[in-house]
Structure formats: C-alpha cells, structure tokens
Amino acid sequence: MSLRVQSVEARRGLRWIAGSLALLSGHLIGFTLLLLTALLPALLLAAVPAIGPLLVFALGPVITLGFALASRDALSGQPPRPQHLLQIFVDGSDPLRRRRLLALSMAYMLAVTGVFSILALGGGDALTKIAEASRSDPANVAERMHAVVLEHPQLQPLMLLSSLLLIAVSVLFWHAPMLVWWHSQGVAQALFSSAWACWRNKGAFLLYSLGWMAVTLALMAVGSVLTALLGSPQLGSLAAQPLTLLFMAAYYISTCLSFADCFDAGTAADVAASDIHDRAG
C-alpha cells in the first residue's frame, strides 16, 4: 500500500481540536475508561524507584496508538474500549510490528529523558522552586514562577532550549506509532515520515498548538474560579480534575485526526482524511 504525505490548510489544525471534542462527546464513557486504563499503569510505574518514572515516558507511543485505534473504531460506529490499549499485546498481533512499536517506545523514553536530564543538570535548585510555585494557588502560579525565573536568569535560555528539544521530539514521534502499526514502517522510517508530515503542515500544527494553549489557559481560569469559590487551591484543583482528564482524552483523540489529514494511503485507508471530520463534526 502506497503512503503519501499531503498538505492541508492551516485552519485544519483547529478542526483537529474541534473534531476531537465532538468525537469525545459522542463516546464520553468509552474514552474516559480508556484514559483511566492508560493512567493506571503510569501511576503504578511512577511509584517504582529510579527506573519507574523513565518507563512512564515509554508508555507515550503505546497510549497514542491505543487512542488512535479507539478513535478509528469510534468513527466507524464501534464504541471505544479499554481493550484498544492492550491490542498490540494480544496473540494475534503482528510480532514484527509489536517489536517496532516497543523499540519506538524505548527511543521515545530515551529522547525525553535526555531532554529532562539537560534541564535538571542546568537548572539545579531553581527547578525545585519552579515545581513549588506550580503547586501554589492557581491565581498566583504565573506570578510566582515569573519571580523564580527573575531570581535565576540562567533558567530562561535553559528552558527555551529544553522547549525546542521537546518540540523536536514531538515532531519526530507524533505520527510514528500509527506509521509503525498501520503501515508497517520501521522505526527510523516512521520518525522521518512523521517529521516530514509535520513540516509540510507546519501552519496547521501551529494553529493546533495555539488552540490547545488556549484550552490550557481556559482550564487554568476555571481552576482559579473554583479556587475562589471553594476557598482552597487543593479543592479547586480537585474540582477541575475531571475537566482536565476530558481534555487530555480529547488531545489524544486529535492525534488520530491529524494523522488522517497528513497521510493519504491512496485507498480506503483505516483512517481516511476525507470522511473523518465529517463523522466527527
């Protein structure tokens, strides 16, 4: 099966977000259960000393693929289920695709760990203060974090470098799980194809990123309002958590929509850009 990278209009980036929210609203329970199924092993691994937090990063491509499989089925009228996340491990799965996906997961873990290692080595105690500031009253988080950055001027170039490196990692791995699983590409080929698709559609991904930034700011505003109403940052954060989880699920769903737009297999592909938005929107 031929695979072609195609270009889309910049405004499609916003439609990926809108389409993901529409698809989520139609299968709210199924996608919520899928997300909780994904978060459970992440929480368990995070509790394991030393290597546990690193293995959490390795789950990233697996979770992305699980949501893509669930989104594809949801668009064809089938309900998303937690089993989508485990589909790659069942006996009927192609062993070669499974090995490639696991290799991709390890590569993603090493890449993200490398970026955070650079940040940790250069940030020192300032990162601890940043973390403390992020856990403060949502209404004062930005002010506190700004004060820490002013106190430690070396943080600005370091955080800029780390952000650029994380963007580069995201570009390489964005479409890679689906390319490995649906189109049997090798790890290196999938990383190149993913990066090339993101570059060709950089306008759409720019608007997509800005759209999710706006969603994040809206969630922070909701958290501030809830904190003011409940009189406690902890209660405000807890009350906003369900909404945060829903938007997290929508974010994963949107990766499937972006994949469908950026790649055209030239046949009735599993996720066809020509009808995915019509059904979602």
Secondary structure, DSSP 4 states (H G I P E B T S, - for coil): ---EE----TTHHHHHHHHHHHHHHHTHHHHHHHHHHHHHHHHHHHTSTTTHHHHHHHHHHHHHHHHHHHHHHHHTTPPP-THHHHGGGSTTS-HHHHHHHHHHHHHHHHHHHHHHHHHHHHHTHHHHHHHHHHTS-GGGHHHHHHHHHHH-TTHHHHHHHHHHHHHHHHHHHSSHHHHHHHH---HHHHHHHHHHHHHHTHHHHHHHHHHHHHHHHHHHHHHHHHHHHHT-HHHHHHHHHHHHHHHHHHHHHHHHHHHHHHEE-SSS-SS-HHHHHHHH-
